[in-house]
């Protein structure tokens, strides 16, 4: 599904993702390249959200098509029901070897989310795929159900697992992009982010070691984005 996101005055993470991807991608690219060795000397080509595409975001089969990975659509349909993650940004290298999935947040309350699936089969599929993902990440006993509280974080991890293991695209990475001091909505300090994210991982049974080399955290002050354009 392709979901246009053009708004006159966007706020929060949507505003800053659109600006950084379309007006100053170099700032984001450098921070990501510093943390992913396989990106050394290679440029990230952002495929969404692009101004000429009405800042569209992509989900389900459309997210695979956006990354030119449509041959894995059938596998994704078995792994996750419809209305899966809607990606804030997607990118890849020109040679189609490295894939970047981005989830962006601009304030701590945005970390909280719950699974909205109602159908029995959908819930069964989601639970099974989240359990596989927990095993892949050597997850310690979670203190919360991954469907309740931090569902967005969990389902993004699951889709990284899908790309790396089911689609065998081992050079796939999940970037959690956290905006600091969002002047458009709720300003959040780096210290506030650090405290909240530490608690989130503890409750989910995750460790820095289990995420290393696969999941990247990037912090960008919105004042720096404004100074770039």
C-alpha positions as CSV (number, residue, x, y, z in Angstrom):
1,X,0.0,0.0,0.0
2,X,1.3,3.5,-1.0
3,X,0.1,6.2,1.5
4,X,0.6,9.8,0.4
5,X,1.5,12.1,3.3
6,X,1.4,15.5,1.8
7,X,0.3,18.1,4.4
8,X,0.6,21.9,4.5
9,X,2.1,22.0,8.0
10,X,3.3,18.6,9.2
11,X,4.5,18.3,12.7
12,X,6.7,16.0,14.8
13,X,8.6,13.1,13.3
14,X,6.7,13.3,10.0
15,X,7.9,16.9,9.4
16,X,11.5,16.2,10.2
17,X,11.8,13.0,8.2
18,X,10.4,14.7,5.2
19,X,12.8,17.6,5.6
20,X,15.9,15.6,6.2
21,X,15.3,13.1,3.4
22,X,14.4,15.8,0.8
23,X,16.5,18.8,1.9
24,X,19.6,17.6,3.7
25,X,19.9,13.8,3.4
26,X,23.7,14.0,3.7
27,X,23.4,14.7,7.4
28,X,21.4,11.5,8.0
29,X,23.5,9.5,5.6
30,X,26.8,10.3,7.3
31,X,25.4,9.3,10.7
32,X,24.2,6.0,9.3
33,X,27.4,5.3,7.3
34,X,29.4,5.8,10.5
35,X,27.6,2.8,12.1
36,X,27.3,0.4,9.1
37,X,30.6,-0.8,7.8
38,X,29.2,-2.1,4.5
39,X,28.1,1.4,3.6
40,X,31.6,2.7,3.5
41,X,32.1,4.5,0.2
42,X,28.5,3.8,-0.9
43,X,25.7,6.3,-1.1
44,X,22.2,5.7,0.3
45,X,19.5,6.4,-2.2
46,X,16.3,7.3,-0.4
47,X,13.2,5.9,-2.1
48,X,10.6,7.4,0.4
49,X,9.3,9.8,1.5
50,X,10.0,11.9,-1.6
51,X,8.4,15.2,-2.3
52,X,7.8,14.3,-6.0
53,X,5.9,11.2,-4.7
54,X,3.7,13.3,-2.3
55,X,5.9,12.2,0.6
56,X,4.3,8.7,0.3
57,X,5.0,6.1,2.9
58,X,4.9,2.4,2.0
59,X,3.7,-0.8,3.7
60,X,3.0,-4.5,3.0
61,X,3.8,-5.6,-0.6
62,X,4.3,-1.9,-1.7
63,X,7.3,-1.5,0.7
64,X,9.0,-4.5,-0.9
65,X,8.2,-3.1,-4.4
66,X,9.6,0.3,-3.3
67,X,12.9,-1.5,-2.5
68,X,12.8,-3.6,-5.6
69,X,12.2,-6.8,-3.6
70,X,8.8,-7.7,-4.9
71,X,9.8,-11.3,-5.4
72,X,9.4,-11.8,-1.7
73,X,5.8,-10.6,-1.5
74,X,4.3,-14.1,-1.1
75,X,6.7,-14.9,1.8
76,X,5.8,-11.6,3.5
77,X,2.1,-12.4,3.2
78,X,2.7,-15.6,5.1
79,X,4.9,-13.9,7.7
80,X,2.6,-10.9,8.4
81,X,-1.0,-10.0,7.9
82,X,-2.1,-7.0,5.9
83,X,-1.7,-3.5,7.4
84,X,1.8,-4.2,8.6
85,X,4.4,-1.4,9.4
86,X,4.1,1.8,7.4
87,X,7.7,2.9,7.0
88,X,8.7,6.5,7.7
89,X,11.6,6.2,5.2
90,X,13.1,3.5,3.0
91,X,16.5,3.5,1.3
92,X,19.0,1.3,-0.5
93,X,22.3,1.4,-2.3
94,X,22.5,1.8,-6.0
95,X,23.7,-1.8,-6.4
96,X,20.6,-3.1,-4.6
97,X,22.7,-4.9,-2.0
98,X,22.1,-2.8,1.2
99,X,18.6,-2.0,2.5
100,X,17.6,0.6,5.1
101,X,14.3,0.7,7.0
102,X,13.6,3.7,9.1
103,X,11.3,4.3,12.0
104,X,11.3,7.9,13.3
105,X,10.1,9.3,16.6
106,X,10.1,12.9,17.9
107,X,8.9,12.5,21.5
108,X,8.8,9.8,24.2
109,X,4.9,9.2,24.1
110,X,5.3,8.1,20.5
111,X,7.2,5.0,21.8
112,X,4.0,3.5,23.1
113,X,1.8,1.6,20.8
114,X,-0.5,-1.5,20.8
115,X,-1.5,-4.1,18.3
116,X,-4.8,-3.3,16.6
117,X,-5.4,-6.7,14.9
118,X,-8.7,-8.3,15.8
119,X,-8.9,-11.5,13.7
120,X,-7.8,-14.8,15.3
121,X,-5.7,-15.8,12.4
122,X,-4.0,-12.4,12.1
123,X,-3.2,-12.4,15.8
124,X,-1.8,-16.0,15.6
125,X,0.4,-15.1,12.7
126,X,1.7,-11.9,14.4
127,X,2.4,-13.8,17.7
128,X,4.3,-16.5,15.9
129,X,6.4,-14.1,13.9
130,X,7.2,-12.0,17.0
131,X,8.2,-15.2,18.8
132,X,10.6,-16.1,15.9
133,X,12.0,-12.6,16.1
134,X,12.6,-12.9,19.8
135,X,14.5,-16.1,19.3
136,X,16.6,-14.6,16.5
137,X,17.5,-11.7,18.9
138,X,18.3,-14.1,21.8
139,X,15.7,-12.1,23.7
140,X,15.6,-12.6,27.5
141,X,12.3,-13.2,29.1
142,X,10.3,-10.0,28.2
143,X,8.4,-8.3,31.0
144,X,5.8,-7.1,28.5
145,X,3.9,-8.7,25.7
146,X,5.4,-7.4,22.5
147,X,1.9,-6.7,21.1
148,X,1.1,-4.5,24.1
149,X,3.0,-1.3,24.8
150,X,5.9,-1.3,22.3
151,X,4.2,-2.9,19.3
152,X,5.7,-0.6,16.6
153,X,9.2,-1.2,17.8
154,X,8.5,-5.0,17.9
155,X,6.9,-5.2,14.5
156,X,9.8,-3.2,12.9
157,X,12.2,-5.7,14.4
158,X,10.1,-8.5,13.0
159,X,10.4,-7.1,9.5
160,X,14.1,-6.7,9.8
161,X,14.2,-10.4,10.7
162,X,12.0,-11.1,7.7
163,X,14.4,-9.3,5.3
164,X,17.6,-10.8,6.8
165,X,16.4,-14.4,7.4
166,X,13.3,-15.1,5.2
167,X,14.4,-13.0,2.2
168,X,18.1,-13.7,2.9
169,X,19.0,-10.0,2.5
170,X,21.6,-10.0,5.2
171,X,22.8,-6.5,4.5
172,X,19.5,-5.1,5.7
173,X,19.4,-2.6,8.6
174,X,16.8,-1.0,10.8
175,X,17.4,2.6,11.8
176,X,15.5,4.1,14.7
177,X,15.7,7.8,14.1
178,X,15.1,10.0,17.2
179,X,14.7,13.7,16.8
180,X,16.0,15.9,19.7
181,X,14.4,19.2,20.7
182,X,11.4,19.0,18.2
183,X,10.4,22.7,18.0
184,X,7.2,21.8,16.1
185,X,5.5,19.7,18.8
186,X,7.1,18.3,22.0
187,X,10.8,19.1,22.6
188,X,12.6,16.0,23.9
189,X,16.2,16.1,25.2
190,X,18.8,13.5,24.5
191,X,18.8,12.5,28.1
192,X,15.1,11.9,28.0
193,X,15.5,9.7,25.0
194,X,18.3,7.7,26.6
195,X,16.3,7.0,29.8
196,X,13.1,6.0,27.9
197,X,14.9,3.8,25.4
198,X,16.9,2.0,28.2
199,X,13.6,1.2,30.0
200,X,12.0,0.1,26.7
201,X,14.7,-2.4,25.9
202,X,14.7,-3.7,29.5
203,X,11.0,-4.3,29.4
204,X,11.2,-6.0,26.0
205,X,14.1,-8.3,27.1
206,X,16.5,-6.8,24.6
207,X,20.2,-6.1,25.1
208,X,22.6,-3.9,23.2
209,X,24.5,-7.0,22.1
210,X,21.4,-8.6,20.6
211,X,20.7,-5.6,18.4
212,X,24.3,-4.8,17.5
213,X,25.1,-4.8,13.8
214,X,21.5,-4.9,12.8
215,X,19.6,-2.1,14.6
216,X,21.0,1.4,14.5
217,X,20.0,4.3,16.7
218,X,20.5,7.8,15.3
219,X,19.8,11.1,17.2
220,X,19.4,14.3,15.3
221,X,18.8,17.8,16.8
222,X,16.0,19.5,14.8
223,X,18.0,22.8,15.0
224,X,20.7,21.2,12.9
225,X,18.2,20.3,10.2
226,X,16.9,23.9,10.2
227,X,20.4,25.2,9.8
228,X,21.1,23.0,6.8
229,X,18.4,24.6,4.6
